Amino acid sequence: ELGIVLLPYLILICLAAIIHAGLSVLKRFTLAALSPVWLNLSMIVFLGGFGFYLAESSIERVAYLCGGVIIGGIFQLILPAVSLNRKGWHPAFDLKQTARMNEFVSLYLPGLAGAAIYQINIVVTRFLAFWLDDAAVSILYLANRLLELPLGVFAIAVTTVLFPSLSQFVARNDLPGFSDVFHQGVRMITAVTIPAAMGLIILREPILDLLFVWGVFKSNDVMQTMPVVFTLALALPFYAIGGFTTRGFYALKDTRTPYRLAILNFIVNLFFSLILMGPLGVIGLAIANVLASIVHTFILYWVLGKKIPTLNFGSIALPIIKIIIASFTMSCITAFFWSRVHSTMSDPKLASIIAVFIIMPTAIICYFSLLWVFRFDELKELWAFIISVFKQRKTE
């Protein structure tokens, strides 16, 4: 019944996604980035407001929550549609077949299949986790949520912003320009995801304690989740670069290669999952995800390099070495301070607060200071990217 009630949201969010794509072509990204905000605000108002004060039963509260989802979906569609309308787009109902529409369909179907395989991969991993124990699914879910923070906040943002530029260089047949922008994206993504991965590994306990140890989630659950966070964090840079490289293929109007490699990724993940879940449990599933992601990313990059002769790993090797050295140094400093706080503080929650709000910002400052000392040229690009996002928000 709830699925029937929520079905209209599927239509709303799919239409919104198309409009977001139109705004991205015009290099307008803010409204698309804020899209989840409208949904969450609507859900909070309907459940925490109307549902809390007006509902007389649990099912009524769920009904209010569903209403919040639908209203949030309407806002997710209308707000970007108004913005695109101001840029000259006017909606019209047109079912005529054109050459561009036929080209879109030919590109869309392999892309759809590749996305479906990715979702099937997630479902299969969760299905296998159900075979282990009741906690395995929740542990994988929480660990993945922590990884999605740096992925969603920065890696996906860089991918979204640079994708139109990649497409423009392909349209001009400017492959050296494509390579420059692609390498810029790789450098910027690794400059954030490598230290983020190391930070998650070292501070996984206080982060989990601060975010999740409330109610029925206890310290013992943190101990079970920590090894999975450690394992999945190792693949964080590969997740981000793999997603960005896939967009490189899309810019070339090649959706079949990512589809084929998605199948390979699924097979590798399933193979290692079945082998490792028996002896290692949920950690084995995490290791399988990591191995599949690493293999997938390297093959994606290698195949893209075959298509773009000007794309070579040598131009980004030195910057990545600088990032690794700075990240390792930052990690040693972070580990030292966390060990001192952890051993001296009697209140675990207070220790976690200090780790997240004092040690973590200090570590970030140390990391970027080290990049400056190492004369990491891409630091200017990173700063310019952040400034451009804020300037765009002011103009919008």
N, C-alpha and C positions, 0 to 999 in steps of 0.2 A: 504493500500500500504506500509506503514512504517512497519507494522507487517511482511509482506512478506520479506522486505529488511533485517530486523533484525533477521529473523528466524535462519540463520546460527550461530548467537551468542549462541543460545540455545545449539547447538551441541558442540561448542567450550567449553563453560563453564561447561557442564556436563562431558566432557572428562577430563577437568582440575580438576574437583572435585575428580574424581577417582584417578588421579595421586597425588593430594594433600593427599588423604587417604593413598596411598602407602608411601609417604614421612613421614606421621605421624607415621606409623608403625615403620619406621626406626628412629623415634624421630628427624626428620628434619622439623621444623615448620616455618622457617623464610620466605621462598619463598611463602608458602601458605598464610601467614599473609600479605605479600606485594602484593598479587594478585590484590586487589582493586586499588592499587597505579598505576599499569600499565594501567588499564582501565581508571582511572580518568585523568592521564597524556595524554593519547591518545585523549580522548574527549576534553580536554582543548586545545591541539595543533590543532586539526581539526576544532573545533568550534571557538576558540578564535584567531587562526591563519588563516588558509585557509578560514574558513567560514566568518570571519570578513572582510578580505581584498579582497577575490575573489568572494564571493557570491553576486549576484545582487538582490536577493529577500529572503524573509523569508523561503520559502520552500527549496531554495537552501542551506540555512544555516542549516536547519534540515537535509538535505541530507548529508552535510559534517559531521554533528554530528553522523549520523548513520554510516558513514564510520569510524569515530573515535571509535565507539563501536566495530565494526567488527575487526579493527586492534588491539584494546586493547584486544579483546578476543583471538586473535592469540598469542599475547605476554603472556597472562595468561596461555595458553596451552603450548607453546614452552619452556618457561623458566623453569618451574618445570619438564617438560619432560626431558630436558637436564640433570638436576640435578639427576633425578631418573635413567637415563641411565648411569651416572657415577657410580651409586651404584650397577650396574649390571643388571638392567632391560632392556630388548630389546623387542620392540613391535612386535607382530605377530598376524596374522588374524587366529583365531581358533574358530570354531563353535562346536567342539566336546563337548558332554555332559559328565560331570564328577560328582563324588559324591560331591565334594566341590562346584561345580556350582549349583547342585540341592539344597544343603544346603543353599547356598547364596540366591537362589530364594525364598525358604521357609521363610527365615528371612527378605528378602527385601519387600515382598508384604505387611505384616502388618506394617512395618516401613513406607512404602510409604503411606498407608492408614492413619496412624497417622499424618504424615506430611501434608497430604491433608486436614485433619480435622482442623489442626492448621491454614492453609491458609483460609479455609472456615470460620473459626471463625473470622478472620480479615475482610474478605469480608462482613460477616453479620453485624459486628459492624459498618463498614463504611456505609453499606446500611441503617441501622437504623439511623445513623447520618444524612444521606441525608434527612430523613423525618423530622428532627428537623428544620434546617435552613442551609443557604449556608456556614456559617462559621464553623459549627460543625466538618466537616470532616477535614478542615485545622487545627483547634485547636487540635484535636486528633493526627493528623500527627506530628505537631511540638512538642507536649508534648512527644510523643513516641520517637522522634529523640533525645531529651535530655536524655532520659533513656537509649538509645542504646549506648551512649558514654561510661559510666562505664561498661555496659554489654559487649560491643564489645572489649574495650581496655583490660579489665582484666578478667572478669568472663568467657567469652568464651575462652580466652587464657588459663586459668587454666584448663578448661574442656578439651580442645584439647590436652594439654600437658600430663595430668594425665590419659586420656582414654587408651592409649596403656599400661600403667603400670597396670591399673585395669584389662585389658584383659589378661595380662601375668600372674597375680596372679590367675585368674580363670582357665587358662590353666594348671597351676601347682596344682590346687585344694588347693590353700593356701588362705582360707577364712579369717583368721586373718590378713594376709598381705593385702588382698583386703579391709578389714575394716579400717586398719591403713591409707592406701592411700586415701580412700573415706573420712574419717574424716579430714584428712589433707586438702583435697580440700574444704570441707565445711567450715573449719576454715578460710582458706585463702580467700574464696569468701565472707564470712560474714564480715571479717576484712576490706574489701574494700567497699562492697555494702551498709552496714548499715550506715557508715559515709557519703558515697556518697548520699544516700537517704536523710539524714538529711541536708546535705549541699544544695541539690537541693531545699528542702522545704524552707530553710531560705533565700537563695540567688536566688530564682527563678525569682524575678523581675529584678535584674541587669543582670542576665544571658540572659533572654529573650530580655531585652532592648538592650544589646550589640550585640547579634547575629542577631536579626530579625527586630529591629526598623530602617528600611531603606526603602526608596521608599514608597510604598503604605501601608506598615505595620506600624501602628501608636500605640501610647501609649494605646489607648482604646482597641486595639487587645491584648496587653500585659495583661490588666486587665481581659480580658475574658479567656486567656490561663492560667493564674496563678493558679486558683483553680484546673484545670485539672492536671497541673504538680504536685501540692501538693498531689492530690489523687493518681495518678499513681506512684509517688515516694514511697509511702507507701509499694507498692508491689515489689519494685526493688529487695530486697534480696530474695523474694520468686520466682520471675522470674528466677534469677540466680541459686538458689539451685534446682529448679524444672528441669531446663535444665541439670544440672550436674547429678541429680539423674536419669534422663532418660538415660544418658550415662552409668550409673551403670547397668541398665537393659540390655542395648545393650552389655556390656561386658560379661554379663551372657548368651548372645545369646537368650535373651527374648525380642522380639519385639512386642509380642501380648499384654502383660500387658500395656505398654505405649499407645498402640493403643486403648485399652478399656478405659483407664483412660482419654485419649484425648477426647473420646466421652462424658464421664462424664463432663469434663471441658467445652465442647461446650454447653451441656445442662444447666449446672449451669450458664454459662455466658449469654446464651440466656434468661433464666428464669428471672434473676435479671435485665437484660437490658430492657426487656419488662415491668417489674414492675416499674423500677426507671426512665426510660427515660421520662415518662409523667410528673411527678411532678418536676424532677430535671434537665431535659434536658441532655446536653452533659456531665455534671458532673455525672449524673446517669449512663451513659454508662461507664464512667471511674470507678465508684464504682463497677459496675458489673464485670469489668475486674479484679479489685483488689480482690474481694471476690472469684471469680472463680480461680484465681491464688493461693490464700492462701489455699483453699480447695484442689486444685490439688496437690500442693507441699506436704502438710501434708499426703495425701493419698499415694502419690508416696513413700514418706519416710517410711511410716508405712508398706506398702506392701513389699518394699525392705528389711526392717528389718525382716519380716517374712521369707524371702528367705535366709537371711544371719543372723544366730543366733548371731554371734559375733558383729553385728552392733547394737549399742544402743546409745540413745541420751545422756545418762548420761556422757559419756566421752567428750562431746563437750559443756555441759551446762555451766561449769565455764568459759571457754574461751569466750563464747558468752556474758555472763554477764559482763565480763571485757570490751568487745567491746562496749556494750551498754552504760556502765558508761562513758567510754572514749569519745564515740560519743556524748552523752548528754552534757558532760562538754565542748567539742569542740563547740557544737551548741550554748550553752549559750554565750561563748566568741565571736563567729561569729555574733550572733544576736546583741550583745552589740555594736560591732564596726560598723556593717552595719547601725544600727539605728542612730549612731552618724554621719556617713558619709551622710546618706540619709537626715537627718534633717539640716545639715549645708551646703551641696553643692547645689548651684543653678542650675548647669548644670547636667541634668540627665545622659547624656552620659558619662561625666567625672566621675560621681559617680559610674556608672556601671563599668568603666575601673578600678577604684580603688578597687572595690569589687572583680572583677575577678582576677586581676593581683597582688593585694597586700593582701587583706583580705583572699582570698581563699588559697593561698600558706601558709600564716601564720597559718591558721586553720589546714592545713594538717600537718605542723610541730608540732603544739600543740597536735594533735591527736596521732601521732606516739610517741611523747615524753611521753604522758600519758600511752600508752601501755607499754613503756619501764619501767616507774615507777611502773606500775601494775605487772611487771614481766610476761608479756604476752609471753610465751615460743614460740608461733607460729610466733612471729615477726622474729625470726631467720630463720624459714622456708620460710617466705615471702621474706626476703632479699636474702636467698640462691636461691630461685626461680628466682628472678630478675637477679642475677649474672649469673645463668646458662643460661638464655636466651641471655644475652649479650655475654657470652663466645661462645655459639653456633653460634651466628651471625658472630663472628670473624672467626670461623673454616669454616663456609660455604662461 
